């Protein structure tokens, strides 16, 4: 799906059934680095050491749960303006 479209911003949960946010990011990055840079990771847990290391190597924003709709709007605005 990601390769079939262009996205201004992607909100991506780190924990999903069947695939991790890390894997989705890596697959996206291998196809289009610009789109991968516009991924905002969402997290509701204390990250595992491996996840923390993964995130520390990226410039992507992490949005910690719980968050407000206003926070999401502002973040999307920021990400799309940087585009």
N, CA, C and O atoms as a GROMACS GRO file, in nm:
protein
  332
    1UNK      N    1   0.081  -0.119   0.000
    1UNK     CA    2   0.000   0.000   0.000
    1UNK      C    3   0.086   0.126   0.000
    1UNK      O    4   0.058   0.221  -0.074
    2UNK      N    5   0.190   0.129   0.082
    2UNK     CA    6   0.274   0.248   0.089
    2UNK      C    7   0.340   0.276  -0.045
    2UNK      O    8   0.352   0.392  -0.085
    3UNK      N    9   0.381   0.173  -0.115
    3UNK     CA   10   0.449   0.198  -0.242
    3UNK      C   11   0.354   0.243  -0.352
    3UNK      O   12   0.399   0.296  -0.454
    4UNK      N   13   0.224   0.224  -0.333
    4UNK     CA   14   0.128   0.259  -0.437
    4UNK      C   15   0.080   0.403  -0.428
    4UNK      O   16   0.009   0.450  -0.517
    5UNK      N   17   0.119   0.473  -0.322
    5UNK     CA   18   0.069   0.609  -0.301
    5UNK      C   19   0.179   0.699  -0.249
    5UNK      O   20   0.287   0.654  -0.212
    6UNK      N   21   0.149   0.827  -0.247
    6UNK     CA   22   0.239   0.925  -0.189
    6UNK      C   23   0.174   0.978  -0.061
    6UNK      O   24   0.053   1.001  -0.058
    7UNK      N   25   0.252   0.996   0.043
    7UNK     CA   26   0.199   1.037   0.172
    7UNK      C   27   0.273   1.160   0.223
    7UNK      O   28   0.394   1.172   0.209
    8UNK      N   29   0.197   1.251   0.283
    8UNK     CA   30   0.256   1.369   0.346
    8UNK      C   31   0.306   1.335   0.485
    8UNK      O   32   0.408   1.389   0.530
    9UNK      N   33   0.237   1.246   0.554
    9UNK     CA   34   0.270   1.208   0.691
    9UNK      C   35   0.208   1.071   0.719
    9UNK      O   36   0.095   1.045   0.678
   10UNK      N   37   0.281   0.986   0.788
   10UNK     CA   38   0.230   0.855   0.826
   10UNK      C   39   0.240   0.843   0.977
   10UNK      O   40   0.348   0.859   1.034
   11UNK      N   41   0.127   0.815   1.043
   11UNK     CA   42   0.126   0.786   1.186
   11UNK      C   43   0.135   0.635   1.199
   11UNK      O   44   0.047   0.562   1.154
   12UNK      N   45   0.241   0.588   1.261
   12UNK     CA   46   0.271   0.444   1.263
   12UNK      C   47   0.294   0.397   1.406
   12UNK      O   48   0.386   0.442   1.474
   13UNK      N   49   0.210   0.305   1.451
   13UNK     CA   50   0.227   0.249   1.584
   13UNK      C   51   0.346   0.154   1.584
   13UNK      O   52   0.367   0.080   1.487
   14UNK      N   53   0.423   0.156   1.690
   14UNK     CA   54   0.537   0.066   1.699
   14UNK      C   55   0.495  -0.079   1.719
   14UNK      O   56   0.563  -0.171   1.674
   15UNK      N   57   0.382  -0.099   1.786
   15UNK     CA   58   0.333  -0.235   1.813
   15UNK      C   59   0.204  -0.259   1.737
   15UNK      O   60   0.102  -0.195   1.763
   16UNK      N   61   0.210  -0.351   1.642
   16UNK     CA   62   0.092  -0.387   1.564
   16UNK      C   63   0.089  -0.538   1.551
   16UNK      O   64   0.192  -0.604   1.560
   17UNK      N   65  -0.029  -0.594   1.531
   17UNK     CA   66  -0.035  -0.739   1.513
   17UNK      C   67   0.030  -0.780   1.380
   17UNK      O   68  -0.002  -0.725   1.275
   18UNK      N   69   0.118  -0.876   1.388
   18UNK     CA   70   0.175  -0.933   1.266
   18UNK      C   71   0.299  -0.865   1.211
   18UNK      O   72   0.374  -0.927   1.136
   19UNK      N   73   0.322  -0.739   1.246
   19UNK     CA   74   0.439  -0.668   1.195
   19UNK      C   75   0.470  -0.552   1.289
   19UNK      O   76   0.379  -0.489   1.345
   20UNK      N   77   0.596  -0.524   1.306
   20UNK     CA   78   0.634  -0.414   1.395
   20UNK      C   79   0.645  -0.284   1.317
   20UNK      O   80   0.663  -0.284   1.195
   21UNK      N   81   0.634  -0.175   1.387
   21UNK     CA   82   0.655  -0.044   1.325
   21UNK      C   83   0.795  -0.032   1.268
   21UNK      O   84   0.817   0.033   1.166
   22UNK      N   85   0.890  -0.095   1.336
   22UNK     CA   86   1.028  -0.094   1.286
   22UNK      C   87   1.037  -0.158   1.148
   22UNK      O   88   1.103  -0.106   1.059
   23UNK      N   89   0.970  -0.270   1.132
   23UNK     CA   90   0.975  -0.340   1.003
   23UNK      C   91   0.905  -0.260   0.893
   23UNK      O   92   0.954  -0.253   0.780
   24UNK      N   93   0.791  -0.200   0.926
   24UNK     CA   94   0.722  -0.116   0.827
   24UNK      C   95   0.812   0.000   0.786
   24UNK      O   96   0.820   0.034   0.668
   25UNK      N   97   0.880   0.061   0.883
   25UNK     CA   98   0.971   0.171   0.852
   25UNK      C   99   1.084   0.125   0.760
   25UNK      O  100   1.115   0.192   0.662
   26UNK      N  101   1.144   0.012   0.792
   26UNK     CA  102   1.254  -0.039   0.709
   26UNK      C  103   1.208  -0.071   0.568
   26UNK      O  104   1.279  -0.041   0.472
   27UNK      N  105   1.091  -0.130   0.553
   27UNK     CA  106   1.038  -0.159   0.420
   27UNK      C  107   1.010  -0.030   0.343
   27UNK      O  108   1.038  -0.019   0.224
   28UNK      N  109   0.954   0.067   0.413
   28UNK     CA  110   0.925   0.196   0.350
   28UNK      C  111   1.054   0.265   0.310
   28UNK      O  112   1.066   0.319   0.200
   29UNK      N  113   1.150   0.262   0.399
   29UNK     CA  114   1.280   0.327   0.374
   29UNK      C  115   1.350   0.266   0.252
   29UNK      O  116   1.414   0.338   0.175
   30UNK      N  117   1.337   0.136   0.235
   30UNK     CA  118   1.402   0.072   0.120
   30UNK      C  119   1.337   0.112  -0.012
   30UNK      O  120   1.399   0.099  -0.118
   31UNK      N  121   1.214   0.159  -0.006
   31UNK     CA  122   1.143   0.200  -0.128
   31UNK      C  123   1.150   0.351  -0.151
   31UNK      O  124   1.165   0.396  -0.264
   32UNK      N  125   1.141   0.428  -0.042
   32UNK     CA  126   1.136   0.574  -0.058
   32UNK      C  127   1.179   0.641   0.072
   32UNK      O  128   1.101   0.651   0.166
   33UNK      N  129   1.302   0.686   0.077
   33UNK     CA  130   1.358   0.748   0.197
   33UNK      C  131   1.280   0.872   0.238
   33UNK      O  132   1.265   0.899   0.357
   34UNK      N  133   1.230   0.948   0.141
   34UNK     CA  134   1.154   1.070   0.174
   34UNK      C  135   1.027   1.037   0.250
   34UNK      O  136   0.991   1.108   0.345
   35UNK      N  137   0.959   0.932   0.211
   35UNK     CA  138   0.837   0.892   0.282
   35UNK      C  139   0.873   0.840   0.421
   35UNK      O  140   0.805   0.872   0.518
   36UNK      N  141   0.978   0.762   0.432
   36UNK     CA  142   1.020   0.709   0.563
   36UNK      C  143   1.052   0.822   0.660
   36UNK      O  144   1.028   0.808   0.780
   37UNK      N  145   1.105   0.931   0.610
   37UNK     CA  146   1.137   1.045   0.697
   37UNK      C  147   1.011   1.114   0.749
   37UNK      O  148   1.019   1.190   0.846
   38UNK      N  149   0.897   1.090   0.687
   38UNK     CA  150   0.771   1.153   0.729
   38UNK      C  151   0.687   1.061   0.818
   38UNK      O  152   0.570   1.089   0.844
   39UNK      N  153   0.746   0.952   0.863
   39UNK     CA  154   0.676   0.863   0.956
   39UNK      C  155   0.687   0.919   1.097
   39UNK      O  156   0.795   0.956   1.143
   40UNK      N  157   0.574   0.925   1.165
   40UNK     CA  158   0.569   0.960   1.307
   40UNK      C  159   0.533   0.832   1.381
   40UNK      O  160   0.427   0.774   1.358
   41UNK      N  161   0.621   0.789   1.469
   41UNK     CA  162   0.596   0.667   1.545
   41UNK      C  163   0.509   0.698   1.666
   41UNK      O  164   0.529   0.799   1.734
   42UNK      N  165   0.414   0.610   1.692
   42UNK     CA  166   0.330   0.622   1.812
   42UNK      C  167   0.368   0.508   1.906
   42UNK      O  168   0.389   0.394   1.864
   43UNK      N  169   0.376   0.541   2.035
   43UNK     CA  170   0.418   0.443   2.132
   43UNK      C  171   0.338   0.457   2.261
   43UNK      O  172   0.318   0.568   2.310
   44UNK      N  173   0.294   0.344   2.314
   44UNK     CA  174   0.218   0.345   2.437
   44UNK      C  175   0.287   0.272   2.550
   44UNK      O  176   0.232   0.263   2.660
   45UNK      N  177   0.405   0.221   2.526
   45UNK     CA  178   0.479   0.143   2.626
   45UNK      C  179   0.618   0.201   2.647
   45UNK      O  180   0.663   0.288   2.573
   46UNK      N  181   0.684   0.149   2.748
   46UNK     CA  182   0.826   0.178   2.764
   46UNK      C  183   0.897   0.094   2.658
   46UNK      O  184   0.882  -0.028   2.657
   47UNK      N  185   0.973   0.158   2.570
   47UNK     CA  186   1.035   0.081   2.460
   47UNK      C  187   1.136  -0.021   2.511
   47UNK      O  188   1.210   0.003   2.607
   48UNK      N  189   1.139  -0.135   2.445
   48UNK     CA  190   1.244  -0.234   2.470
   48UNK      C  191   1.378  -0.171   2.434
   48UNK      O  192   1.381  -0.076   2.356
   49UNK      N  193   1.488  -0.222   2.488
   49UNK     CA  194   1.619  -0.165   2.454
   49UNK      C  195   1.645  -0.163   2.303
   49UNK      O  196   1.704  -0.069   2.251
   50UNK      N  197   1.600  -0.268   2.232
   50UNK     CA  198   1.621  -0.273   2.087
   50UNK      C  199   1.541  -0.163   2.017
   50UNK      O  200   1.590  -0.101   1.922
   51UNK      N  201   1.419  -0.140   2.063
   51UNK     CA  202   1.335  -0.036   2.003
   51UNK      C  203   1.393   0.102   2.033
   51UNK      O  204   1.395   0.188   1.945
   52UNK      N  205   1.439   0.122   2.156
   52UNK     CA  206   1.500   0.250   2.192
   52UNK      C  207   1.624   0.277   2.106
   52UNK      O  208   1.645   0.390   2.062
   53UNK      N  209   1.704   0.175   2.082
   53UNK     CA  210   1.823   0.190   1.997
   53UNK      C  211   1.783   0.222   1.854
   53UNK      O  212   1.844   0.307   1.790
   54UNK      N  213   1.680   0.155   1.804
   54UNK     CA  214   1.630   0.181   1.669
   54UNK      C  215   1.586   0.327   1.656
   54UNK      O  216   1.626   0.396   1.563
   55UNK      N  217   1.504   0.373   1.751
   55UNK     CA  218   1.451   0.510   1.745
   55UNK      C  219   1.561   0.614   1.762
   55UNK      O  220   1.555   0.721   1.701
   56UNK      N  221   1.661   0.585   1.843
   56UNK     CA  222   1.767   0.684   1.866
   56UNK      C  223   1.851   0.707   1.741
   56UNK      O  224   1.917   0.810   1.728
   57UNK      N  225   1.848   0.612   1.648
   57UNK     CA  226   1.922   0.627   1.523
   57UNK      C  227   1.846   0.699   1.414
   57UNK      O  228   1.895   0.712   1.302
   58UNK      N  229   1.725   0.745   1.445
   58UNK     CA  230   1.639   0.811   1.346
   58UNK      C  231   1.610   0.955   1.386
   58UNK      O  232   1.622   0.992   1.503
   59UNK      N  233   1.573   1.034   1.288
   59UNK     CA  234   1.530   1.171   1.316
   59UNK      C  235   1.378   1.181   1.328
   59UNK      O  236   1.325   1.289   1.353
   60UNK      N  237   1.308   1.070   1.309
   60UNK     CA  238   1.162   1.070   1.316
   60UNK      C  239   1.112   1.106   1.455
   60UNK      O  240   1.179   1.081   1.555
   61UNK      N  241   0.995   1.166   1.458
   61UNK     CA  242   0.930   1.203   1.583
   61UNK      C  243   0.860   1.082   1.643
   61UNK      O  244   0.807   0.997   1.570
   62UNK      N  245   0.860   1.074   1.776
   62UNK     CA  246   0.785   0.972   1.847
   62UNK      C  247   0.676   1.042   1.927
   62UNK      O  248   0.704   1.133   2.005
   63UNK      N  249   0.553   1.000   1.907
   63UNK     CA  250   0.437   1.055   1.976
   63UNK      C  251   0.395   0.953   2.081
   63UNK      O  252   0.348   0.844   2.048
   64UNK      N  253   0.411   0.990   2.207
   64UNK     CA  254   0.380   0.898   2.316
   64UNK      C  255   0.233   0.906   2.354
   64UNK      O  256   0.175   1.015   2.364
   65UNK      N  257   0.174   0.789   2.376
   65UNK     CA  258   0.035   0.781   2.417
   65UNK      C  259   0.028   0.800   2.568
   65UNK      O  260   0.122   0.761   2.638
   66UNK      N  261  -0.076   0.857   2.619
   66UNK     CA  262  -0.190   0.914   2.547
   66UNK      C  263  -0.153   1.051   2.491
   66UNK      O  264  -0.070   1.122   2.549
   67UNK      N  265  -0.214   1.087   2.381
   67UNK     CA  266  -0.192   1.218   2.322
   67UNK      C  267  -0.326   1.279   2.286
   67UNK      O  268  -0.427   1.209   2.278
   68UNK      N  269  -0.325   1.409   2.266
   68UNK     CA  270  -0.449   1.479   2.233
   68UNK      C  271  -0.459   1.499   2.082
   68UNK      O  272  -0.359   1.490   2.011
   69UNK      N  273  -0.577   1.525   2.036
   69UNK     CA  274  -0.599   1.553   1.895
   69UNK      C  275  -0.523   1.679   1.854
   69UNK      O  276  -0.470   1.686   1.743
   70UNK      N  277  -0.517   1.777   1.942
   70UNK     CA  278  -0.441   1.899   1.912
   70UNK      C  279  -0.293   1.868   1.892
   70UNK      O  280  -0.229   1.926   1.804
   71UNK      N  281  -0.237   1.778   1.972
   71UNK     CA  282  -0.097   1.739   1.955
   71UNK      C  283  -0.076   1.673   1.818
   71UNK      O  284   0.024   1.699   1.751
   72UNK      N  285  -0.169   1.589   1.779
   72UNK     CA  286  -0.159   1.521   1.649
   72UNK      C  287  -0.167   1.623   1.536
   72UNK      O  288  -0.088   1.619   1.443
   73UNK      N  289  -0.262   1.713   1.545
   73UNK     CA  290  -0.275   1.816   1.441
   73UNK      C  291  -0.148   1.898   1.427
   73UNK      O  292  -0.100   1.921   1.316
   74UNK      N  293  -0.093   1.942   1.539
   74UNK     CA  294   0.029   2.024   1.537
   74UNK      C  295   0.146   1.946   1.479
   74UNK      O  296   0.226   2.000   1.402
   75UNK      N  297   0.157   1.822   1.516
   75UNK     CA  298   0.265   1.738   1.466
   75UNK      C  299   0.254   1.715   1.316
   75UNK      O  300   0.353   1.724   1.244
   76UNK      N  301   0.134   1.686   1.269
   76UNK     CA  302   0.113   1.669   1.124
   76UNK      C  303   0.147   1.797   1.050
   76UNK      O  304   0.210   1.794   0.945
   77UNK      N  305   0.106   1.910   1.105
   77UNK     CA  306   0.138   2.039   1.044
   77UNK      C  307   0.289   2.058   1.034
   77UNK      O  308   0.340   2.100   0.930
   78UNK      N  309   0.360   2.027   1.141
   78UNK     CA  310   0.506   2.040   1.142
   78UNK      C  311   0.571   1.949   1.039
   78UNK      O  312   0.658   1.992   0.963
   79UNK      N  313   0.530   1.823   1.037
   79UNK     CA  314   0.589   1.726   0.944
   79UNK      C  315   0.563   1.766   0.799
   79UNK      O  316   0.653   1.757   0.715
   80UNK      N  317   0.442   1.809   0.769
   80UNK     CA  318   0.410   1.844   0.631
   80UNK      C  319   0.474   1.975   0.588
   80UNK      O  320   0.503   1.994   0.470
   81UNK      N  321   0.498   2.067   0.681
   81UNK     CA  322   0.567   2.191   0.647
   81UNK      C  323   0.714   2.167   0.617
   81UNK      O  324   0.773   2.237   0.535
   82UNK      N  325   0.773   2.067   0.683
   82UNK     CA  326   0.914   2.034   0.659
   82UNK      C  327   0.934   1.970   0.523
   82UNK      O  328   1.045   1.965   0.472
   83UNK      N  329   0.827   1.923   0.466
   83UNK     CA  330   0.830   1.855   0.336
   83UNK      C  331   0.865   1.955   0.232
   83UNK      O  332   0.873   1.920   0.114
   0.00000   0.00000   0.00000
